Amino acid sequence: MADDVLFDSLKTLSHLLSKDYRQKVILLIEEYHVPLDKAFQAGYYDEMVNLIRNLLGNALKTNDSLYFAVFTGGLRISTESIFTELNNPKAHTISDFRYDEYFGFTDADEILKYYGQTSNRDLIRDWYDGYRFGDTDVYCPWDVINYCDELLSNPHAEPENYWANTSGNDLIRRLLKKANQSTRNDVEQLINGGAIIKPILTYREVEDSIDNIWSVLYFTGYLTCRRRVPGKQMELTLPNREVRELFIDLVKGWFEETPQTDPARINRFCVAFFKGDVATI
């Protein structure tokens, strides 16, 4: 396919749909950051930015068949990279106040009453509440629905990591593999119920430093903001027990990797026990 045909593809499709249905088209694009992440890993980020910039510019700027468009992504892409062809995109992130109540359940009581599960209210709040979008506290809807469904067939079912196990974790795991001791100390503090204060950045800066992983974890739902700190920083915590269990598994993974990569270190650790060498341990 020639580049100009590819760049016009969404615009052409919307024209055809509009003509056939005799009404303007709504364009929905989900997870637009994913192809950018794949391109970043494989070394063709600039080419992908050029593709998306032209694709969106043609589909959204001079398209008489378009009613409106909405696109979502787990990461905030810097506006200068893919939106240069557009005059007036309006961006809303999870830290904004507008629409903050529409990303999850603000209260789980109604659904728990409907399914006769009010006795599990505190358990569900502990596991699946705790996200803060704008000025609103919300539950993860995917988790609440799945756990209620599980309870209907098994009243003794234990909570599970429904959302964390189905979300795309490639970028998260790739960055955490680079974790230095400072990052690991921050993870330990989060697991222990503490908070960390970090700046929040856009995508292109993400892999410049391991310190930027906190921005990724925030925008993808693994951390939540408790308060804003001067200097474009946020006080971040783990939102709930589901994510805490995920982080605990991560730490276990770090320990499992150590014997494979440095068995001599593990041997010194074990020998130190027999010798009572507290300093080495």
Secondary structure as the mmCIF struct_conf table of DSSP 4:
data_model
#
loop_
_struct_conf.conf_type_id
_struct_conf.id
_struct_conf.beg_label_comp_id
_struct_conf.beg_label_asym_id
_struct_conf.beg_label_seq_id
_struct_conf.end_label_comp_id
_struct_conf.end_label_asym_id
_struct_conf.end_label_seq_id
HELX_RH_AL_P HELX_RH_AL_P1 ASP A 3 PHE A 7
TURN_TY1_P TURN_TY1_P1 ASP A 8 ASP A 8
HELX_RH_AL_P HELX_RH_AL_P2 SER A 9 TYR A 21
TURN_TY1_P TURN_TY1_P2 ARG A 22 ARG A 22
BEND BEND1 GLN A 23 GLN A 23
HELX_LH_PP_P HELX_LH_PP_P1 LYS A 24 LYS A 24
STRN STRN1 VAL A 25 ILE A 29
TURN_TY1_P TURN_TY1_P3 TYR A 32 TYR A 32
HELX_RH_AL_P HELX_RH_AL_P3 HIS A 33 ALA A 42
TURN_TY1_P TURN_TY1_P4 GLY A 43 GLY A 43
HELX_RH_AL_P HELX_RH_AL_P4 TYR A 45 LEU A 60
TURN_TY1_P TURN_TY1_P5 LYS A 61 LYS A 61
BEND BEND2 THR A 62 THR A 62
TURN_TY1_P TURN_TY1_P6 ASP A 64 SER A 65
STRN STRN2 LEU A 66 PHE A 71
BEND BEND3 GLY A 74 LEU A 75
HELX_RH_AL_P HELX_RH_AL_P5 THR A 79 ILE A 82
TURN_TY1_P TURN_TY1_P7 THR A 84 GLU A 85
BEND BEND4 ASN A 87 ASN A 87
TURN_TY1_P TURN_TY1_P8 ILE A 94 SER A 95
BEND BEND5 PHE A 97 PHE A 97
TURN_TY1_P TURN_TY1_P9 ARG A 98 TYR A 99
HELX_RH_3T_P HELX_RH_3T_P1 ASP A 100 TYR A 102
BEND BEND6 PHE A 103 GLY A 104
STRN STRN3 PHE A 105 PHE A 105
BEND BEND7 THR A 106 THR A 106
HELX_RH_AL_P HELX_RH_AL_P6 ASP A 109 TYR A 114
TURN_TY1_P TURN_TY1_P10 TYR A 115 GLY A 116
HELX_RH_3T_P HELX_RH_3T_P2 THR A 118 ASN A 120
HELX_RH_AL_P HELX_RH_AL_P7 ARG A 121 TYR A 128
STRN STRN4 TYR A 131 PHE A 133
TURN_TY1_P TURN_TY1_P11 GLY A 134 ASP A 135
STRN STRN5 THR A 136 VAL A 138
STRN STRN6 TYR A 139 TYR A 139
HELX_RH_AL_P HELX_RH_AL_P8 PRO A 141 SER A 153
TURN_TY1_P TURN_TY1_P12 PRO A 155 HIS A 156
HELX_LH_PP_P HELX_LH_PP_P2 ALA A 157 PRO A 159
HELX_RH_AL_P HELX_RH_AL_P9 TYR A 162 THR A 166
BEND BEND8 SER A 167 SER A 167
HELX_RH_AL_P HELX_RH_AL_P10 ASP A 170 LEU A 176
TURN_TY1_P TURN_TY1_P13 LYS A 177 LYS A 178
HELX_RH_AL_P HELX_RH_AL_P11 GLN A 181 ILE A 191
TURN_TY1_P TURN_TY1_P14 ASN A 192 GLY A 193
STRN STRN7 ILE A 196 PRO A 199
HELX_RH_3T_P HELX_RH_3T_P3 TYR A 203 ASP A 208
HELX_RH_3T_P HELX_RH_3T_P4 ILE A 210 ASN A 212
HELX_RH_AL_P HELX_RH_AL_P12 ILE A 213 PHE A 219
TURN_TY1_P TURN_TY1_P15 THR A 220 GLY A 221
BEND BEND9 TYR A 222 LEU A 223
STRN STRN8 THR A 224 VAL A 229
TURN_TY1_P TURN_TY1_P16 PRO A 230 LYS A 232
STRN STRN9 GLN A 233 THR A 237
BEND BEND10 ASN A 240 ASN A 240
HELX_RH_AL_P HELX_RH_AL_P13 ARG A 241 THR A 261
HELX_RH_AL_P HELX_RH_AL_P14 PRO A 263 LYS A 275
TURN_TY1_P TURN_TY1_P17 GLY A 276 GLY A 276
TURN_TY1_P TURN_TY1_P18 VAL A 278 THR A 280
#
